[in-house]
Amino acid sequence: MYEVQTYTICDGWVNTWHTDGKPTTFKSFREALEAIDEHLQEMEDEGMDEDRNTYRIKFYELQGKK
């Protein structure tokens, strides 16, 4: 499982993306990267300047699975 993390001044790297009150996760690196790309495009369309370097993709192995 992958998550998009955002760098924050107060907490460092954290998952600030949520869906229905739960942290958003992705099944693949590609899916997470596409979500970042889409987010950055939406921000640009709204006239907002967002730095790609404030995002990273983190892999987490699911508990109980190998």
PDBQT receptor file of N, H, CA, C and O in Angstrom, charges set to zero:
ATOM      1  N   MET A   1       0.851  -1.164   0.000  1.00  0.00    +0.000 N 
ATOM      2  CA  MET A   1       0.000   0.000   0.000  1.00  0.00    +0.000 C 
ATOM      3  C   MET A   1       0.900   1.232   0.000  1.00  0.00    +0.000 C 
ATOM      4  O   MET A   1       1.966   1.239   0.616  1.00  0.00    +0.000 OA
ATOM      5  N   TYR A   2       0.462   2.252  -0.686  1.00  0.00    +0.000 N 
ATOM      6  H   TYR A   2      -0.403   2.246  -1.187  1.00  0.00    +0.000 HD
ATOM      7  CA  TYR A   2       1.209   3.501  -0.800  1.00  0.00    +0.000 C 
ATOM      8  C   TYR A   2       0.350   4.651  -0.313  1.00  0.00    +0.000 C 
ATOM      9  O   TYR A   2      -0.878   4.613  -0.393  1.00  0.00    +0.000 OA
ATOM     10  N   GLU A   3       1.022   5.676   0.194  1.00  0.00    +0.000 N 
ATOM     11  H   GLU A   3       2.019   5.708   0.259  1.00  0.00    +0.000 HD
ATOM     12  CA  GLU A   3       0.307   6.883   0.565  1.00  0.00    +0.000 C 
ATOM     13  C   GLU A   3       1.096   8.085   0.083  1.00  0.00    +0.000 C 
ATOM     14  O   GLU A   3       2.320   8.034  -0.039  1.00  0.00    +0.000 OA
ATOM     15  N   VAL A   4       0.387   9.157  -0.185  1.00  0.00    +0.000 N 
ATOM     16  H   VAL A   4      -0.608   9.198  -0.086  1.00  0.00    +0.000 HD
ATOM     17  CA  VAL A   4       1.019  10.419  -0.531  1.00  0.00    +0.000 C 
ATOM     18  C   VAL A   4       1.217  11.185   0.774  1.00  0.00    +0.000 C 
ATOM     19  O   VAL A   4       0.276  11.401   1.537  1.00  0.00    +0.000 OA
ATOM     20  N   GLN A   5       2.446  11.583   1.006  1.00  0.00    +0.000 N 
ATOM     21  H   GLN A   5       3.210  11.408   0.385  1.00  0.00    +0.000 HD
ATOM     22  CA  GLN A   5       2.735  12.381   2.192  1.00  0.00    +0.000 C 
ATOM     23  C   GLN A   5       3.076  13.800   1.768  1.00  0.00    +0.000 C 
ATOM     24  O   GLN A   5       3.678  14.028   0.718  1.00  0.00    +0.000 OA
ATOM     25  N   THR A   6       2.682  14.738   2.601  1.00  0.00    +0.000 N 
ATOM     26  H   THR A   6       2.194  14.552   3.453  1.00  0.00    +0.000 HD
ATOM     27  CA  THR A   6       2.937  16.155   2.367  1.00  0.00    +0.000 C 
ATOM     28  C   THR A   6       3.877  16.644   3.455  1.00  0.00    +0.000 C 
ATOM     29  O   THR A   6       3.702  16.308   4.627  1.00  0.00    +0.000 OA
ATOM     30  N   TYR A   7       4.875  17.434   3.077  1.00  0.00    +0.000 N 
ATOM     31  H   TYR A   7       5.018  17.707   2.125  1.00  0.00    +0.000 HD
ATOM     32  CA  TYR A   7       5.782  17.981   4.078  1.00  0.00    +0.000 C 
ATOM     33  C   TYR A   7       5.132  19.189   4.737  1.00  0.00    +0.000 C 
ATOM     34  O   TYR A   7       4.712  20.132   4.067  1.00  0.00    +0.000 OA
ATOM     35  N   THR A   8       5.058  19.142   6.062  1.00  0.00    +0.000 N 
ATOM     36  H   THR A   8       5.399  18.375   6.607  1.00  0.00    +0.000 HD
ATOM     37  CA  THR A   8       4.518  20.261   6.829  1.00  0.00    +0.000 C 
ATOM     38  C   THR A   8       5.598  20.780   7.770  1.00  0.00    +0.000 C 
ATOM     39  O   THR A   8       6.427  20.012   8.259  1.00  0.00    +0.000 OA
ATOM     40  N   ILE A   9       5.585  22.071   8.019  1.00  0.00    +0.000 N 
ATOM     41  H   ILE A   9       4.911  22.695   7.622  1.00  0.00    +0.000 HD
ATOM     42  CA  ILE A   9       6.586  22.677   8.891  1.00  0.00    +0.000 C 
ATOM     43  C   ILE A   9       6.482  22.123  10.309  1.00  0.00    +0.000 C 
ATOM     44  O   ILE A   9       7.502  21.855  10.945  1.00  0.00    +0.000 OA
ATOM     45  N   CYS A  10       5.271  21.950  10.803  1.00  0.00    +0.000 N 
ATOM     46  H   CYS A  10       4.443  22.168  10.287  1.00  0.00    +0.000 HD
ATOM     47  CA  CYS A  10       5.066  21.520  12.191  1.00  0.00    +0.000 C 
ATOM     48  C   CYS A  10       5.328  20.028  12.410  1.00  0.00    +0.000 C 
ATOM     49  O   CYS A  10       5.926  19.650  13.417  1.00  0.00    +0.000 OA
ATOM     50  N   ASP A  11       4.884  19.173  11.474  1.00  0.00    +0.000 N 
ATOM     51  H   ASP A  11       4.398  19.480  10.656  1.00  0.00    +0.000 HD
ATOM     52  CA  ASP A  11       4.919  17.725  11.711  1.00  0.00    +0.000 C 
ATOM     53  C   ASP A  11       5.826  16.943  10.772  1.00  0.00    +0.000 C 
ATOM     54  O   ASP A  11       5.896  15.719  10.873  1.00  0.00    +0.000 OA
ATOM     55  N   GLY A  12       6.517  17.611   9.868  1.00  0.00    +0.000 N 
ATOM     56  H   GLY A  12       6.460  18.606   9.785  1.00  0.00    +0.000 HD
ATOM     57  CA  GLY A  12       7.351  16.893   8.908  1.00  0.00    +0.000 C 
ATOM     58  C   GLY A  12       6.476  16.214   7.861  1.00  0.00    +0.000 C 
ATOM     59  O   GLY A  12       5.478  16.786   7.423  1.00  0.00    +0.000 OA
ATOM     60  N   TRP A  13       6.845  14.980   7.449  1.00  0.00    +0.000 N 
ATOM     61  H   TRP A  13       7.656  14.515   7.804  1.00  0.00    +0.000 HD
ATOM     62  CA  TRP A  13       6.111  14.245   6.414  1.00  0.00    +0.000 C 
ATOM     63  C   TRP A  13       4.916  13.523   7.030  1.00  0.00    +0.000 C 
ATOM     64  O   TRP A  13       5.084  12.668   7.899  1.00  0.00    +0.000 OA
ATOM     65  N   VAL A  14       3.704  13.869   6.576  1.00  0.00    +0.000 N 
ATOM     66  H   VAL A  14       3.567  14.563   5.869  1.00  0.00    +0.000 HD
ATOM     67  CA  VAL A  14       2.478  13.235   7.064  1.00  0.00    +0.000 C 
ATOM     68  C   VAL A  14       1.501  13.033   5.909  1.00  0.00    +0.000 C 
ATOM     69  O   VAL A  14       1.563  13.729   4.895  1.00  0.00    +0.000 OA
ATOM     70  N   ASN A  15       0.604  12.073   6.080  1.00  0.00    +0.000 N 
ATOM     71  H   ASN A  15       0.553  11.508   6.903  1.00  0.00    +0.000 HD
ATOM     72  CA  ASN A  15      -0.452  11.848   5.101  1.00  0.00    +0.000 C 
ATOM     73  C   ASN A  15      -1.596  12.792   5.440  1.00  0.00    +0.000 C 
ATOM     74  O   ASN A  15      -2.345  12.559   6.389  1.00  0.00    +0.000 OA
ATOM     75  N   THR A  16      -1.726  13.852   4.663  1.00  0.00    +0.000 N 
ATOM     76  H   THR A  16      -1.118  14.041   3.892  1.00  0.00    +0.000 HD
ATOM     77  CA  THR A  16      -2.798  14.819   4.889  1.00  0.00    +0.000 C 
ATOM     78  C   THR A  16      -3.978  14.581   3.956  1.00  0.00    +0.000 C 
ATOM     79  O   THR A  16      -4.963  15.317   4.003  1.00  0.00    +0.000 OA
ATOM     80  N   TRP A  17      -3.885  13.556   3.104  1.00  0.00    +0.000 N 
ATOM     81  H   TRP A  17      -3.085  12.959   3.066  1.00  0.00    +0.000 HD
ATOM     82  CA  TRP A  17      -4.953  13.245   2.158  1.00  0.00    +0.000 C 
ATOM     83  C   TRP A  17      -5.916  12.268   2.805  1.00  0.00    +0.000 C 
ATOM     84  O   TRP A  17      -5.509  11.218   3.300  1.00  0.00    +0.000 OA
ATOM     85  N   HIS A  18      -7.207  12.622   2.799  1.00  0.00    +0.000 N 
ATOM     86  H   HIS A  18      -7.537  13.476   2.396  1.00  0.00    +0.000 HD
ATOM     87  CA  HIS A  18      -8.226  11.773   3.413  1.00  0.00    +0.000 C 
ATOM     88  C   HIS A  18      -9.435  11.615   2.496  1.00  0.00    +0.000 C 
ATOM     89  O   HIS A  18      -9.791  12.522   1.744  1.00  0.00    +0.000 OA
ATOM     90  N   THR A  19     -10.057  10.442   2.579  1.00  0.00    +0.000 N 
ATOM     91  H   THR A  19      -9.768   9.705   3.190  1.00  0.00    +0.000 HD
ATOM     92  CA  THR A  19     -11.286  10.140   1.851  1.00  0.00    +0.000 C 
ATOM     93  C   THR A  19     -12.296   9.624   2.863  1.00  0.00    +0.000 C 
ATOM     94  O   THR A  19     -12.047   8.617   3.525  1.00  0.00    +0.000 OA
ATOM     95  N   ASP A  20     -13.422  10.295   2.992  1.00  0.00    +0.000 N 
ATOM     96  H   ASP A  20     -13.625  11.113   2.454  1.00  0.00    +0.000 HD
ATOM     97  CA  ASP A  20     -14.466   9.917   3.950  1.00  0.00    +0.000 C 
ATOM     98  C   ASP A  20     -13.916   9.779   5.367  1.00  0.00    +0.000 C 
ATOM     99  O   ASP A  20     -14.303   8.873   6.106  1.00  0.00    +0.000 OA
ATOM    100  N   GLY A  21     -13.004  10.689   5.742  1.00  0.00    +0.000 N 
ATOM    101  H   GLY A  21     -12.689  11.424   5.141  1.00  0.00    +0.000 HD
ATOM    102  CA  GLY A  21     -12.461  10.698   7.092  1.00  0.00    +0.000 C 
ATOM    103  C   GLY A  21     -11.356   9.698   7.357  1.00  0.00    +0.000 C 
ATOM    104  O   GLY A  21     -10.848   9.631   8.477  1.00  0.00    +0.000 OA
ATOM    105  N   LYS A  22     -10.966   8.914   6.352  1.00  0.00    +0.000 N 
ATOM    106  H   LYS A  22     -11.378   8.968   5.443  1.00  0.00    +0.000 HD
ATOM    107  CA  LYS A  22      -9.894   7.922   6.505  1.00  0.00    +0.000 C 
ATOM    108  C   LYS A  22      -8.716   8.318   5.629  1.00  0.00    +0.000 C 
ATOM    109  O   LYS A  22      -8.908   8.872   4.547  1.00  0.00    +0.000 OA
ATOM    110  N   PRO A  23      -7.475   8.034   6.094  1.00  0.00    +0.000 N 
ATOM    111  CA  PRO A  23      -6.309   8.352   5.267  1.00  0.00    +0.000 C 
ATOM    112  C   PRO A  23      -6.413   7.686   3.891  1.00  0.00    +0.000 C 
ATOM    113  O   PRO A  23      -6.750   6.507   3.787  1.00  0.00    +0.000 OA
ATOM    114  N   THR A  24      -6.121   8.449   2.846  1.00  0.00    +0.000 N 
ATOM    115  H   THR A  24      -5.847   9.407   2.931  1.00  0.00    +0.000 HD
ATOM    116  CA  THR A  24      -6.167   7.925   1.490  1.00  0.00    +0.000 C 
ATOM    117  C   THR A  24      -4.925   7.091   1.221  1.00  0.00    +0.000 C 
ATOM    118  O   THR A  24      -3.806   7.533   1.483  1.00  0.00    +0.000 OA
ATOM    119  N   THR A  25      -5.121   5.880   0.696  1.00  0.00    +0.000 N 
ATOM    120  H   THR A  25      -6.029   5.521   0.483  1.00  0.00    +0.000 HD
ATOM    121  CA  THR A  25      -4.016   5.009   0.312  1.00  0.00    +0.000 C 
ATOM    122  C   THR A  25      -4.232   4.543  -1.121  1.00  0.00    +0.000 C 
ATOM    123  O   THR A  25      -5.337   4.626  -1.657  1.00  0.00    +0.000 OA
ATOM    124  N   PHE A  26      -3.165   4.054  -1.725  1.00  0.00    +0.000 N 
ATOM    125  H   PHE A  26      -2.267   3.986  -1.289  1.00  0.00    +0.000 HD
ATOM    126  CA  PHE A  26      -3.192   3.639  -3.121  1.00  0.00    +0.000 C 
ATOM    127  C   PHE A  26      -2.593   2.247  -3.249  1.00  0.00    +0.000 C 
ATOM    128  O   PHE A  26      -1.706   1.872  -2.482  1.00  0.00    +0.000 OA
ATOM    129  N   LYS A  27      -3.080   1.483  -4.219  1.00  0.00    +0.000 N 
ATOM    130  H   LYS A  27      -3.800   1.788  -4.842  1.00  0.00    +0.000 HD
ATOM    131  CA  LYS A  27      -2.615   0.116  -4.420  1.00  0.00    +0.000 C 
ATOM    132  C   LYS A  27      -1.262   0.047  -5.108  1.00  0.00    +0.000 C 
ATOM    133  O   LYS A  27      -0.554  -0.952  -4.986  1.00  0.00    +0.000 OA
ATOM    134  N   SER A  28      -0.893   1.110  -5.839  1.00  0.00    +0.000 N 
ATOM    135  H   SER A  28      -1.469   1.922  -5.938  1.00  0.00    +0.000 HD
ATOM    136  CA  SER A  28       0.375   1.095  -6.558  1.00  0.00    +0.000 C 
ATOM    137  C   SER A  28       1.046   2.459  -6.499  1.00  0.00    +0.000 C 
ATOM    138  O   SER A  28       0.412   3.481  -6.236  1.00  0.00    +0.000 OA
ATOM    139  N   PHE A  29       2.354   2.441  -6.753  1.00  0.00    +0.000 N 
ATOM    140  H   PHE A  29       2.869   1.611  -6.967  1.00  0.00    +0.000 HD
ATOM    141  CA  PHE A  29       3.120   3.675  -6.819  1.00  0.00    +0.000 C 
ATOM    142  C   PHE A  29       2.573   4.550  -7.945  1.00  0.00    +0.000 C 
ATOM    143  O   PHE A  29       2.416   5.760  -7.784  1.00  0.00    +0.000 OA
ATOM    144  N   ARG A  30       2.288   3.929  -9.078  1.00  0.00    +0.000 N 
ATOM    145  H   ARG A  30       2.415   2.945  -9.209  1.00  0.00    +0.000 HD
ATOM    146  CA  ARG A  30       1.774   4.661 -10.242  1.00  0.00    +0.000 C 
ATOM    147  C   ARG A  30       0.459   5.374  -9.914  1.00  0.00    +0.000 C 
ATOM    148  O   ARG A  30       0.259   6.522 -10.310  1.00  0.00    +0.000 OA
ATOM    149  N   GLU A  31      -0.427   4.702  -9.199  1.00  0.00    +0.000 N 
ATOM    150  H   GLU A  31      -0.265   3.769  -8.877  1.00  0.00    +0.000 HD
ATOM    151  CA  GLU A  31      -1.713   5.296  -8.821  1.00  0.00    +0.000 C 
ATOM    152  C   GLU A  31      -1.499   6.523  -7.925  1.00  0.00    +0.000 C 
ATOM    153  O   GLU A  31      -2.162   7.547  -8.089  1.00  0.00    +0.000 OA
ATOM    154  N   ALA A  32      -0.568   6.403  -6.983  1.00  0.00    +0.000 N 
ATOM    155  H   ALA A  32      -0.029   5.571  -6.850  1.00  0.00    +0.000 HD
ATOM    156  CA  ALA A  32      -0.266   7.531  -6.093  1.00  0.00    +0.000 C 
ATOM    157  C   ALA A  32       0.344   8.686  -6.875  1.00  0.00    +0.000 C 
ATOM    158  O   ALA A  32       0.003   9.846  -6.641  1.00  0.00    +0.000 OA
ATOM    159  N   LEU A  33       1.250   8.372  -7.805  1.00  0.00    +0.000 N 
ATOM    160  H   LEU A  33       1.527   7.430  -7.995  1.00  0.00    +0.000 HD
ATOM    161  CA  LEU A  33       1.882   9.405  -8.616  1.00  0.00    +0.000 C 
ATOM    162  C   LEU A  33       0.858  10.117  -9.494  1.00  0.00    +0.000 C 
ATOM    163  O   LEU A  33       0.915  11.336  -9.654  1.00  0.00    +0.000 OA
ATOM    164  N   GLU A  34      -0.068   9.367 -10.055  1.00  0.00    +0.000 N 
ATOM    165  H   GLU A  34      -0.115   8.376  -9.925  1.00  0.00    +0.000 HD
ATOM    166  CA  GLU A  34      -1.127   9.973 -10.869  1.00  0.00    +0.000 C 
ATOM    167  C   GLU A  34      -2.009  10.899 -10.030  1.00  0.00    +0.000 C 
ATOM    168  O   GLU A  34      -2.466  11.932 -10.518  1.00  0.00    +0.000 OA
ATOM    169  N   ALA A  35      -2.245  10.531  -8.780  1.00  0.00    +0.000 N 
ATOM    170  H   ALA A  35      -1.874   9.691  -8.384  1.00  0.00    +0.000 HD
ATOM    171  CA  ALA A  35      -3.044  11.382  -7.894  1.00  0.00    +0.000 C 
ATOM    172  C   ALA A  35      -2.316  12.694  -7.611  1.00  0.00    +0.000 C 
ATOM    173  O   ALA A  35      -2.938  13.755  -7.577  1.00  0.00    +0.000 OA
ATOM    174  N   ILE A  36      -0.998  12.625  -7.408  1.00  0.00    +0.000 N 
ATOM    175  H   ILE A  36      -0.492  11.763  -7.436  1.00  0.00    +0.000 HD
ATOM    176  CA  ILE A  36      -0.216  13.852  -7.202  1.00  0.00    +0.000 C 
ATOM    177  C   ILE A  36      -0.280  14.718  -8.453  1.00  0.00    +0.000 C 
ATOM    178  O   ILE A  36      -0.519  15.923  -8.371  1.00  0.00    +0.000 OA
ATOM    179  N   ASP A  37      -0.064  14.095  -9.615  1.00  0.00    +0.000 N 
ATOM    180  H   ASP A  37       0.131  13.116  -9.681  1.00  0.00    +0.000 HD
ATOM    181  CA  ASP A  37      -0.107  14.845 -10.874  1.00  0.00    +0.000 C 
ATOM    182  C   ASP A  37      -1.455  15.539 -11.062  1.00  0.00    +0.000 C 
ATOM    183  O   ASP A  37      -1.512  16.703 -11.457  1.00  0.00    +0.000 OA
ATOM    184  N   GLU A  38      -2.535  14.816 -10.779  1.00  0.00    +0.000 N 
ATOM    185  H   GLU A  38      -2.489  13.870 -10.459  1.00  0.00    +0.000 HD
ATOM    186  CA  GLU A  38      -3.878  15.382 -10.907  1.00  0.00    +0.000 C 
ATOM    187  C   GLU A  38      -4.070  16.549  -9.940  1.00  0.00    +0.000 C 
ATOM    188  O   GLU A  38      -4.617  17.588 -10.310  1.00  0.00    +0.000 OA
ATOM    189  N   HIS A  39      -3.619  16.368  -8.707  1.00  0.00    +0.000 N 
ATOM    190  H   HIS A  39      -3.175  15.523  -8.407  1.00  0.00    +0.000 HD
ATOM    191  CA  HIS A  39      -3.731  17.430  -7.702  1.00  0.00    +0.000 C 
ATOM    192  C   HIS A  39      -2.967  18.677  -8.146  1.00  0.00    +0.000 C 
ATOM    193  O   HIS A  39      -3.484  19.790  -8.057  1.00  0.00    +0.000 OA
ATOM    194  N   LEU A  40      -1.735  18.489  -8.624  1.00  0.00    +0.000 N 
ATOM    195  H   LEU A  40      -1.314  17.584  -8.696  1.00  0.00    +0.000 HD
ATOM    196  CA  LEU A  40      -0.931  19.622  -9.049  1.00  0.00    +0.000 C 
ATOM    197  C   LEU A  40      -1.560  20.336 -10.249  1.00  0.00    +0.000 C 
ATOM    198  O   LEU A  40      -1.497  21.561 -10.348  1.00  0.00    +0.000 OA
ATOM    199  N   GLN A  41      -2.165  19.570 -11.154  1.00  0.00    +0.000 N 
ATOM    200  H   GLN A  41      -2.217  18.574 -11.073  1.00  0.00    +0.000 HD
ATOM    201  CA  GLN A  41      -2.832  20.174 -12.306  1.00  0.00    +0.000 C 
ATOM    202  C   GLN A  41      -4.043  20.993 -11.856  1.00  0.00    +0.000 C 
ATOM    203  O   GLN A  41      -4.279  22.090 -12.362  1.00  0.00    +0.000 OA
ATOM    204  N   GLU A  42      -4.804  20.457 -10.907  1.00  0.00    +0.000 N 
ATOM    205  H   GLU A  42      -4.612  19.565 -10.496  1.00  0.00    +0.000 HD
ATOM    206  CA  GLU A  42      -5.961  21.189 -10.375  1.00  0.00    +0.000 C 
ATOM    207  C   GLU A  42      -5.521  22.491  -9.711  1.00  0.00    +0.000 C 
ATOM    208  O   GLU A  42      -6.167  23.527  -9.868  1.00  0.00    +0.000 OA
ATOM    209  N   MET A  43      -4.424  22.429  -8.974  1.00  0.00    +0.000 N 
ATOM    210  H   MET A  43      -3.899  21.588  -8.846  1.00  0.00    +0.000 HD
ATOM    211  CA  MET A  43      -3.912  23.628  -8.308  1.00  0.00    +0.000 C 
ATOM    212  C   MET A  43      -3.493  24.669  -9.351  1.00  0.00    +0.000 C 
ATOM    213  O   MET A  43      -3.779  25.857  -9.205  1.00  0.00    +0.000 OA
ATOM    214  N   GLU A  44      -2.811  24.206 -10.405  1.00  0.00    +0.000 N 
ATOM    215  H   GLU A  44      -2.578  23.241 -10.524  1.00  0.00    +0.000 HD
ATOM    216  CA  GLU A  44      -2.384  25.118 -11.469  1.00  0.00    +0.000 C 
ATOM    217  C   GLU A  44      -3.591  25.735 -12.166  1.00  0.00    +0.000 C 
ATOM    218  O   GLU A  44      -3.596  26.928 -12.467  1.00  0.00    +0.000 OA
ATOM    219  N   ASP A  45      -4.625  24.912 -12.424  1.00  0.00    +0.000 N 
ATOM    220  H   ASP A  45      -4.621  23.942 -12.179  1.00  0.00    +0.000 HD
ATOM    221  CA  ASP A  45      -5.845  25.412 -13.063  1.00  0.00    +0.000 C 
ATOM    222  C   ASP A  45      -6.529  26.492 -12.229  1.00  0.00    +0.000 C 
ATOM    223  O   ASP A  45      -7.192  27.376 -12.770  1.00  0.00    +0.000 OA
ATOM    224  N   GLU A  46      -6.366  26.415 -10.916  1.00  0.00    +0.000 N 
ATOM    225  H   GLU A  46      -5.827  25.696 -10.477  1.00  0.00    +0.000 HD
ATOM    226  CA  GLU A  46      -6.961  27.398 -10.002  1.00  0.00    +0.000 C 
ATOM    227  C   GLU A  46      -6.048  28.612  -9.797  1.00  0.00    +0.000 C 
ATOM    228  O   GLU A  46      -6.374  29.525  -9.039  1.00  0.00    +0.000 OA
ATOM    229  N   GLY A  47      -4.890  28.606 -10.489  1.00  0.00    +0.000 N 
ATOM    230  H   GLY A  47      -4.625  27.864 -11.105  1.00  0.00    +0.000 HD
ATOM    231  CA  GLY A  47      -3.971  29.725 -10.382  1.00  0.00    +0.000 C 
ATOM    232  C   GLY A  47      -3.093  29.689  -9.151  1.00  0.00    +0.000 C 
ATOM    233  O   GLY A  47      -2.526  30.708  -8.759  1.00  0.00    +0.000 OA
ATOM    234  N   MET A  48      -2.976  28.520  -8.536  1.00  0.00    +0.000 N 
ATOM    235  H   MET A  48      -3.437  27.692  -8.855  1.00  0.00    +0.000 HD
ATOM    236  CA  MET A  48      -2.170  28.381  -7.333  1.00  0.00    +0.000 C 
ATOM    237  C   MET A  48      -0.845  27.703  -7.686  1.00  0.00    +0.000 C 
ATOM    238  O   MET A  48      -0.802  26.753  -8.466  1.00  0.00    +0.000 OA
ATOM    239  N   ASP A  49       0.225  28.212  -7.096  1.00  0.00    +0.000 N 
ATOM    240  H   ASP A  49       0.190  28.984  -6.462  1.00  0.00    +0.000 HD
ATOM    241  CA  ASP A  49       1.555  27.659  -7.337  1.00  0.00    +0.000 C 
ATOM    242  C   ASP A  49       1.883  26.649  -6.246  1.00  0.00    +0.000 C 
ATOM    243  O   ASP A  49       2.028  27.015  -5.080  1.00  0.00    +0.000 OA
ATOM    244  N   GLU A  50       1.998  25.388  -6.622  1.00  0.00    +0.000 N 
ATOM    245  H   GLU A  50       1.880  25.091  -7.569  1.00  0.00    +0.000 HD
ATOM    246  CA  GLU A  50       2.258  24.319  -5.655  1.00  0.00    +0.000 C 
ATOM    247  C   GLU A  50       3.560  23.631  -6.045  1.00  0.00    +0.000 C 
ATOM    248  O   GLU A  50       3.782  23.353  -7.223  1.00  0.00    +0.000 OA
ATOM    249  N   ASP A  51       4.415  23.356  -5.080  1.00  0.00    +0.000 N 
ATOM    250  H   ASP A  51       4.235  23.583  -4.122  1.00  0.00    +0.000 HD
ATOM    251  CA  ASP A  51       5.720  22.746  -5.326  1.00  0.00    +0.000 C 
ATOM    252  C   ASP A  51       5.626  21.221  -5.225  1.00  0.00    +0.000 C 
ATOM    253  O   ASP A  51       5.238  20.690  -4.184  1.00  0.00    +0.000 OA
ATOM    254  N   ARG A  52       5.978  20.524  -6.297  1.00  0.00    +0.000 N 
ATOM    255  H   ARG A  52       6.293  20.956  -7.142  1.00  0.00    +0.000 HD
ATOM    256  CA  ARG A  52       5.967  19.055  -6.319  1.00  0.00    +0.000 C 
ATOM    257  C   ARG A  52       6.839  18.464  -5.210  1.00  0.00    +0.000 C 
ATOM    258  O   ARG A  52       6.567  17.366  -4.724  1.00  0.00    +0.000 OA
ATOM    259  N   ASN A  53       7.876  19.182  -4.812  1.00  0.00    +0.000 N 
ATOM    260  H   ASN A  53       8.098  20.074  -5.206  1.00  0.00    +0.000 HD
ATOM    261  CA  ASN A  53       8.805  18.669  -3.807  1.00  0.00    +0.000 C 
ATOM    262  C   ASN A  53       8.212  18.626  -2.399  1.00  0.00    +0.000 C 
ATOM    263  O   ASN A  53       8.852  18.114  -1.480  1.00  0.00    +0.000 OA
ATOM    264  N   THR A  54       7.004  19.154  -2.214  1.00  0.00    +0.000 N 
ATOM    265  H   THR A  54       6.484  19.569  -2.960  1.00  0.00    +0.000 HD
ATOM    266  CA  THR A  54       6.373  19.053  -0.896  1.00  0.00    +0.000 C 
ATOM    267  C   THR A  54       5.591  17.749  -0.753  1.00  0.00    +0.000 C 
ATOM    268  O   THR A  54       4.953  17.510   0.272  1.00  0.00    +0.000 OA
ATOM    269  N   TYR A  55       5.646  16.896  -1.801  1.00  0.00    +0.000 N 
ATOM    270  H   TYR A  55       6.165  17.090  -2.633  1.00  0.00    +0.000 HD
ATOM    271  CA  TYR A  55       4.946  15.608  -1.781  1.00  0.00    +0.000 C 
ATOM    272  C   TYR A  55       5.932  14.470  -1.989  1.00  0.00    +0.000 C 
ATOM    273  O   TYR A  55       6.918  14.601  -2.715  1.00  0.00    +0.000 OA
ATOM    274  N   ARG A  56       5.642  13.355  -1.336  1.00  0.00    +0.000 N 
ATOM    275  H   ARG A  56       4.842  13.249  -0.746  1.00  0.00    +0.000 HD
ATOM    276  CA  ARG A  56       6.405  12.138  -1.585  1.00  0.00    +0.000 C 
ATOM    277  C   ARG A  56       5.460  10.954  -1.461  1.00  0.00    +0.000 C 
ATOM    278  O   ARG A  56       4.376  11.063  -0.888  1.00  0.00    +0.000 OA
ATOM    279  N   ILE A  57       5.884   9.828  -2.003  1.00  0.00    +0.000 N 
ATOM    280  H   ILE A  57       6.765   9.739  -2.469  1.00  0.00    +0.000 HD
ATOM    281  CA  ILE A  57       5.089   8.598  -1.942  1.00  0.00    +0.000 C 
ATOM    282  C   ILE A  57       5.813   7.628  -1.037  1.00  0.00    +0.000 C 
ATOM    283  O   ILE A  57       7.000   7.355  -1.217  1.00  0.00    +0.000 OA
ATOM    284  N   LYS A  58       5.091   7.111  -0.068  1.00  0.00    +0.000 N 
ATOM    285  H   LYS A  58       4.126   7.333   0.078  1.00  0.00    +0.000 HD
ATOM    286  CA  LYS A  58       5.671   6.203   0.931  1.00  0.00    +0.000 C 
ATOM    287  C   LYS A  58       5.005   4.834   0.812  1.00  0.00    +0.000 C 
ATOM    288  O   LYS A  58       3.781   4.745   0.717  1.00  0.00    +0.000 OA
ATOM    289  N   PHE A  59       5.804   3.771   0.816  1.00  0.00    +0.000 N 
ATOM    290  H   PHE A  59       6.799   3.844   0.893  1.00  0.00    +0.000 HD
ATOM    291  CA  PHE A  59       5.286   2.402   0.756  1.00  0.00    +0.000 C 
ATOM    292  C   PHE A  59       5.154   1.856   2.164  1.00  0.00    +0.000 C 
ATOM    293  O   PHE A  59       6.036   2.031   3.004  1.00  0.00    +0.000 OA
ATOM    294  N   TYR A  60       4.019   1.182   2.408  1.00  0.00    +0.000 N 
ATOM    295  H   TYR A  60       3.303   1.039   1.725  1.00  0.00    +0.000 HD
ATOM    296  CA  TYR A  60       3.790   0.498   3.680  1.00  0.00    +0.000 C 
ATOM    297  C   TYR A  60       3.369  -0.925   3.396  1.00  0.00    +0.000 C 
ATOM    298  O   TYR A  60       2.450  -1.158   2.612  1.00  0.00    +0.000 OA
ATOM    299  N   GLU A  61       4.030  -1.874   4.024  1.00  0.00    +0.000 N 
ATOM    300  H   GLU A  61       4.777  -1.685   4.661  1.00  0.00    +0.000 HD
ATOM    301  CA  GLU A  61       3.626  -3.271   3.893  1.00  0.00    +0.000 C 
ATOM    302  C   GLU A  61       2.457  -3.527   4.821  1.00  0.00    +0.000 C 
ATOM    303  O   GLU A  61       2.488  -3.135   5.988  1.00  0.00    +0.000 OA
ATOM    304  N   LEU A  62       1.434  -4.178   4.318  1.00  0.00    +0.000 N 
ATOM    305  H   LEU A  62       1.408  -4.497   3.370  1.00  0.00    +0.000 HD
ATOM    306  CA  LEU A  62       0.263  -4.483   5.142  1.00  0.00    +0.000 C 
ATOM    307  C   LEU A  62       0.622  -5.502   6.204  1.00  0.00    +0.000 C 
ATOM    308  O   LEU A  62       1.347  -6.459   5.930  1.00  0.00    +0.000 OA
ATOM    309  N   GLN A  63       0.128  -5.308   7.396  1.00  0.00    +0.000 N 
ATOM    310  H   GLN A  63      -0.461  -4.531   7.618  1.00  0.00    +0.000 HD
ATOM    311  CA  GLN A  63       0.377  -6.238   8.505  1.00  0.00    +0.000 C 
ATOM    312  C   GLN A  63      -0.217  -7.599   8.175  1.00  0.00    +0.000 C 
ATOM    313  O   GLN A  63      -1.341  -7.690   7.682  1.00  0.00    +0.000 OA
ATOM    314  N   GLY A  64       0.539  -8.654   8.448  1.00  0.00    +0.000 N 
ATOM    315  H   GLY A  64       1.452  -8.580   8.849  1.00  0.00    +0.000 HD
ATOM    316  CA  GLY A  64       0.033 -10.023   8.256  1.00  0.00    +0.000 C 
ATOM    317  C   GLY A  64       0.158 -10.533   6.834  1.00  0.00    +0.000 C 
ATOM    318  O   GLY A  64      -0.223 -11.670   6.557  1.00  0.00    +0.000 OA
ATOM    319  N   LYS A  65       0.686  -9.718   5.917  1.00  0.00    +0.000 N 
ATOM    320  H   LYS A  65       0.996  -8.794   6.142  1.00  0.00    +0.000 HD
ATOM    321  CA  LYS A  65       0.873 -10.137   4.530  1.00  0.00    +0.000 C 
ATOM    322  C   LYS A  65       2.329 -10.041   4.157  1.00  0.00    +0.000 C 
ATOM    323  O   LYS A  65       3.037  -9.146   4.618  1.00  0.00    +0.000 OA
ATOM    324  N   LYS A  66       2.778 -10.949   3.332  1.00  0.00    +0.000 N 
ATOM    325  H   LYS A  66       2.203 -11.676   2.957  1.00  0.00    +0.000 HD
ATOM    326  CA  LYS A  66       4.172 -10.944   2.890  1.00  0.00    +0.000 C 
ATOM    327  C   LYS A  66       4.275 -10.646   1.439  1.00  0.00    +0.000 C 
ATOM    328  O   LYS A  66       5.378 -10.601   0.894  1.00  0.00    +0.000 OA
TER     329      LYS A  66
